[in-house]
Amino acid sequence: MKKIIITFSIFATSLFAEKSYGQSFKNGDKLLNLGLGLNSYYTGGVPFGASFEVGIDNDLSVGANVDYLSTSNYGYRFTALYFGGRGSYHFNRVLNIKDEKFDLYAGAGLGYRSFSWADSYSGLSIDSYGSGIYLGVHLGAKYYFSDKVGAFAELGAVGSTNARIGVGFKLK
């Protein structure tokens, strides 16, 4: 799974790479983030997450996110799936950040999380215990290498992890 994600990230980066730079965030931008969690709230596994947001003015973006984690050890399998809406406030204008390659943002998300456990030794399978509504918060920074491609890092309650890094794309 890790090899597939890395290969996809390299491929996508080469597709969108350009040599000119533009404003880091503005109204109408379509932002796609693909990332891996650096840790997990749960036992094992590497969380994979994606978010998509659209700029609704020069400081605000809204969209959706999904986060997936699956791990199995000694006949035991755990899966977590988070999905919901999210919004971000981009601080560059307010903080007078002039670097057009840098985007500092923070926001919140609201959605549903689904957990499932299975134990192959006992045959026990639970699909809903602990599932329900979640509230997430994030603080993030993105650095653009070109008009369309950058790297990002986010901290906070971002799905099944509290720290995520990855590749960000600005789709036009």
C-alpha positions in Angstrom: 0.0 0.0 0.0 2.8 2.4 0.9 4.5 1.8 -2.5 1.3 2.5 -4.3 0.8 5.8 -2.5 4.4 6.9 -3.0 4.2 6.0 -6.7 0.9 7.9 -7.1 2.4 10.9 -5.4 5.4 11.0 -7.6 3.3 10.6 -10.7 0.8 13.3 -9.7 3.6 15.7 -8.8 5.2 15.3 -12.2 1.8 15.8 -13.9 1.1 19.1 -12.3 4.7 20.5 -12.0 5.3 24.0 -13.4 8.1 26.5 -13.0 6.1 29.7 -12.4 4.6 30.8 -9.0 1.3 32.5 -8.2 -0.6 33.7 -5.1 -0.7 31.0 -2.4 -4.5 31.0 -1.9 -7.4 32.9 -3.5 -11.1 32.8 -4.1 -12.0 29.9 -6.5 -8.9 27.8 -5.8 -9.6 24.1 -5.7 -7.2 22.4 -3.2 -6.5 18.7 -3.0 -4.4 17.2 -0.2 -3.2 13.6 -0.2 -1.3 12.6 2.9 -0.1 10.0 5.4 -0.5 10.1 9.2 2.7 10.1 11.1 1.1 8.2 14.0 -2.3 6.7 14.9 -4.7 7.1 17.8 -5.2 3.3 17.5 -3.0 0.2 17.6 -0.8 0.1 14.5 -1.5 1.0 10.9 -0.6 4.0 8.8 -3.5 6.4 8.3 -4.1 7.7 4.8 -6.2 10.9 4.3 -7.4 13.1 1.6 -9.2 16.5 1.6 -10.6 18.7 -1.1 -11.5 22.3 -0.5 -12.7 25.2 -2.7 -11.9 28.9 -1.9 -15.2 30.8 -1.3 -13.3 34.1 -0.8 -9.7 35.2 -0.5 -9.4 33.8 3.1 -11.9 30.9 3.4 -12.2 27.5 1.9 -14.8 24.7 2.4 -14.9 21.1 1.3 -14.7 17.5 2.4 -12.2 15.0 3.9 -11.8 11.3 4.2 -9.3 9.3 6.4 -8.7 5.6 6.3 -6.8 3.3 8.6 -6.7 -0.5 8.7 -4.4 -2.8 10.6 -4.3 -6.5 11.5 -2.2 -8.3 14.2 -2.4 -11.9 15.4 -5.8 -12.6 13.8 -7.3 -9.3 15.0 -8.3 -6.7 12.4 -9.3 -3.0 13.0 -10.5 -0.5 10.5 -11.4 3.2 10.9 -13.0 5.4 8.3 -13.6 9.1 8.9 -15.5 11.3 6.4 -17.1 14.7 6.6 -17.0 18.3 5.8 -14.2 20.7 6.6 -13.4 24.4 6.4 -10.2 26.4 6.6 -9.2 30.0 7.2 -6.0 31.0 5.3 -4.0 33.5 7.3 -1.6 34.9 4.7 -3.4 38.2 4.2 -4.2 38.8 7.9 -0.6 38.0 9.0 0.8 39.9 6.0 2.8 36.9 4.7 4.3 38.0 1.4 5.8 34.7 0.3 3.4 33.5 -2.5 4.7 29.9 -2.1 3.6 29.6 1.5 0.0 29.1 2.8 -0.7 29.0 6.5 -4.2 27.8 7.5 -6.4 26.5 10.3 -9.9 25.1 10.5 -12.4 22.6 11.7 -14.3 19.6 10.4 -17.4 17.7 11.3 -18.3 14.3 10.1 -18.9 10.6 10.8 -16.4 8.0 11.9 -17.0 4.3 11.5 -15.0 1.6 13.3 -15.0 -2.2 12.8 -13.2 -4.9 14.6 -12.8 -8.6 13.7 -11.2 -11.4 15.6 -10.5 -14.5 13.4 -9.8 -16.7 16.4 -13.2 -16.2 18.1 -15.2 -15.3 15.0 -16.2 -12.1 16.7 -17.0 -9.2 14.4 -18.2 -5.7 15.6 -19.1 -3.1 12.9 -20.4 -0.2 14.8 -19.0 0.0 18.4 -17.6 3.5 18.9 -18.8 4.8 15.6 -20.5 8.2 15.5 -20.1 11.9 14.9 -16.6 13.5 15.3 -15.4 17.1 15.5 -11.9 17.7 14.2 -9.5 20.7 14.1 -6.4 21.3 12.1 -3.5 23.8 11.8 -1.6 23.4 8.6 1.0 24.9 6.3 1.7 24.3 2.7 4.7 25.2 0.6 4.2 25.3 -3.2 7.1 24.2 -5.4 5.1 25.4 -8.4 1.7 27.0 -9.2 0.0 23.6 -8.8 2.1 21.4 -6.5 3.3 21.7 -2.9 4.0 19.8 0.3 1.8 20.2 3.4 1.8 19.3 7.1 -1.2 19.4 9.4 -1.5 19.1 13.1 -4.6 18.5 15.2 -7.5 16.0 15.2 -7.3 15.1 11.5 -9.0 11.8 11.3 -7.2 8.8 13.0 -4.0 10.8 13.4 -2.9 14.1 15.0 -0.1 14.8 12.4 -0.2 14.4 8.7 2.3 15.1 5.8 1.7 14.9 2.1 1.4 16.4 -1.3 -1.0 19.2 -2.0 -2.4 20.2 -5.4 -4.0 23.3 -6.7 -6.5 22.3 -9.4 -7.7 24.8 -11.8 
